[in-house]
Amino acid sequence: MGLPDVSRFSGDGGESFTEWLLRFLMKYGATVYDEKCVMVQLKEKLSGKARDIFDGLDSQLFQNGSLEE
């Protein structure tokens, strides 16, 4: 039995990002998909303010689909 789909996260509804991210990683984590696919899924699941913040991140932070520290 698969995990339920993860709803979009906008940052507007008072939902905890930490709790949402935990559900997201359980469904799409690197043990299931490679990092590049996880990043694509993450971007698709964000909307509103959360998507604006993600889109505003400097592209230099990302290399080969992963978020470098």
N, C-alpha and C positions, 0 to 999 in steps of 0.2 A: 504494500500500500504506500503510495507516494504522499509526500507532505502537501498540505493545502497551499494554493497560490499565495504569494505575498502581495498585499495591496500596495498601491503607490504611496509614497511618503512625500508630503508637501512642506511639512514644518509649520503648517497653519492651524492644525486641529488640536494642539495640545498633547499629541501622542509623543511618547518618549522615543527619541531617535535610537537610544541604546537598545531598547526592547525591540524596535522595528529591525535594527541591524542584526540582532541575534536571530530573529526569524529568517531574515534574508540569507544570512550566512549558513543557517541550517539547511536551507533549500538549495542555495547556489554556491556554497562554499567550495574552496579549492580542491577538496577531496572528491567532489563530483565533477567540476569543470576546471579547465585551466584558468589562470589569472586573467588572461585577456577576455575570455568569455564572461567571467565574473564582473569585470569592469563594464562591459557592454550591458549586461543585465542590470547592474547598479544604476547606470545612467538612464536606462529605460524605466526603472521603477521610481525615479525621483520626478517630482513635479513642483510647480510653484516656487517658493523661496529656496527650497532645498535644491532644486534643479538649477536655479540661477547661481547659487553658490558653487555648485559642482562645475557648471560651465565657466565660472569665473576663475577657477583654479588655473594657475600658470601651467601651460602645457609642458614646461620643463620638468614638472614634478612627475610626469608619467614617462616611463621608458619601457618599450616593449609590452605595453598593456598592464604594467604593474605600477603601483604607487611607491616611489622610492622615498626613503626618509631623508 
